[in-house]
Amino acid sequence: MKKYIITGSIGHISKPIVTALIKSGKEVTVITSTTDRVGEIEKLGAKALVGKVEDSSFVLEAFKNADVVYTMIPPIWQTANWKASQLEVASNYAASIKTNGIKYVVNLSSIGAHVGDGVGPVDALHDFEKMLNAIPELNVRHLRPSFFYYNFLAQIGLIKQAGIMGANYGETEKLFLVHPADIARVATEELLNLNFKGSSIRYIIGDERSGKEIASVLGKAIGKDLSWVVFTDEQQKQGLLQAGLPETHASGYTNMGRALREGFMQEDARKSKPSFEKTKLEDFAKEFASAFNN
């Protein structure tokens, strides 16, 4: 029986993964940064390991004796340099995987990770992919999901205040979109099958819509006639700063928006032409309406 290490605690993606692995009879250890989640993790049938992935010694010990590791770099909000903080975690993962002789890794990366510079928070994921690819005898599948539907929940305040949706992208370039449930299903499939050798990539996309279509579908779900407004990069950044994001995050998200607008974030996925997953924008619209009305 293979031993699995799951990073990312039990969020929208990791929890369904853990549940499915346990159901399949696997031995699963979940890394979580807080004791608050220990009870819930143990209730799923997994072992909880509490520690910080920023701690290299903890990560080195956590991956010991594992056969398969699911890696994801968690959200990092308390930092003056987002990329540097992401790379700290990435380096800890890579060093532990190499030292412990891990043979299989399923890595949660992102669409746009082929670029390397100019895609905001995805730049570090590009570097992490390269770190993993350089480890001898490691078999790694990089999962590159597209823009999360859940990101639109952050626009609820704008809708309620101004009656619009918007960002510094979405006018002409259609966005690839995906639901976390579909990411979890694909990740689980890869973790159970382990039918990949060397380094490889799998894109995860559920739908493709313009800003206008997104505003129309989500607006209909909440009974509003919404339009999508394209902001300038400066307007986008200032809006994020006013919403309370640190400079490093506001700049990162603004750069990612520009990468979407100019097309280079999604270009490799377009060339790959992956088959789409089942959850469409209209399906997510029901969740969006529920969140909007609460």
Secondary structure, DSSP 8 states (H G I E B T S, - for coil): --EEEE-STTSTTHHHHHHHHHHTT-EEEEEESSGGGHHHHHHHT-EEEE--TT-HHHHHHHTTT-SEEEE------S-S-HHHHHHHHHHHHHHHHHHTT--EEEEE--TTTTT-SSSTTHHHHHHHHHHHHTSTT-EEEEEEE-EEGGGGGGGHHHHHHHS-EEESS-SSS-EEEE-HHHHHHHHHHHHHH----SEEEEEE--EEE-HHHHHHHHHHHTT----EEE--HHHHHHHHHHTT--HHHHHHHHHHHHHHHHSTTTHHHHHH-----S--HHHHHHHHHHHHH-
